[in-house]
Amino acid sequence: MFNLFKKKKPETKANPYIALKVREVVKETSDTVTIYFDQPDPHLEYQPGQFLTLVMEFEGKEQRRSYSLCTSPFVDPFPGISVKRVPGGLFSNHLNEKIFPGKTINVLNPIGNFTTDFHSKNSRHFVMIAGGSGITPIMGILKSAFINEPKSKVTLLYCSRSEDQIIFKDQLEQLVEKHPGKFEVVHILSQASPEWKGISGRITRELIDQYVQAAESDGSFDVEYFVCGPEGIMDQAVEVMETQGVSKDRVHRESFYSSAADQAHQEAVASGGSGLTRQVKVLLEGEEYDVTVSPDKTILESGLAQEIDMPYSCQSGLCTACRGKLLSGEVKMDEDAGLSDKEKEAGYILCCVSRPMTDDVKVTIE
């Protein structure tokens, strides 16, 4: 009878991480590597164009960074990410210098909206604009298009610094040879050598406009645009498409960095916050938490500081890993590029860039 009064064993929380073992490290350029992973059991399922969030520990503190998958689940047997070194970059330097086959890296499940569904009956013209490492997710998408949509074609405008900095240069050349008449690559080099016979300088509005006009005037294909790279290139491309009357649902863009979110965060910290400290209710995995959010912090920053295991990845308002639904109250988002118009209309917010504006903010993390 005494067993009736035994305490229940605390429930063990499922491990949110997937351990991926490094299979191969390929040097793409002097400052970029591609890391291929063995398939775990069960297999890693992802859509072309999505990204992985790597979870690593530096100086006793857990850190996370997101990297787009450069592979296609329809073509490549092993998933891979490409990492370009960033001056002072914690992850990028470590991954370029200290990761070798046999190493194990913890990741979160692949996510991201920079993708599309494929069908053999589709007849599409994929117009893709990439700058630098922005080619990474685009590689997975274009390889998937070739194998899944025999009636479709791809045009890629790819901006790099110099010829030896063209990521996937050999792969792209091989794909052009393999798909004659269906794949056109236009390289633009900002620091071209005198021997370079292609386009030199920075990508121009006129060049983008030329290819958008040509694609739009060809009625034999359904045109979709995929843009990934520095903000300047993406903004310029999107402006051209808007001028040409291209509907938003045909334009896909992926950002690796948000200067808007970064600037807003710096201003909030510098000013010490000009608003009030507010209490925010966060519903997560069946539990309700009271989170104290000061004016210079976001909901995510404050939740993590209180050791609440809220999901997150980029912390820049781009990846949607921290997405929640606003049940009541008002928030101000420093950046909302990661959300679609439908998501915003439905009341979704990104906790990593959201600051409460009223005292009745309640968010559920789905």
DAKA-V498966 format. One record per helix or strand. SS is the DSSP state (A for helix, B for strand). FROM is the first residue (numbers start at 1). TO is the last residue. Records with the same first field share a line. If there is no record, write none. Layout:
SS: FROM-TO ; FROM-TO
This chain:
A: 2-5 ; 90-97 ; 132-148 ; 163-165 ; 169-178 ; 205-217 ; 231-243 ; 248-250 ; 259-271 ; 299-305 ; 341-345 ; 351-353
B: 18-29 ; 32-37 ; 51-58 ; 61-69 ; 80-84 ; 104-111 ; 124-131 ; 153-160 ; 183-189 ; 199-200 ; 222-228 ; 251-254 ; 278-284 ; 287-293 ; 323-328 ; 331-333 ; 348-350 ; 354-356 ; 362-365
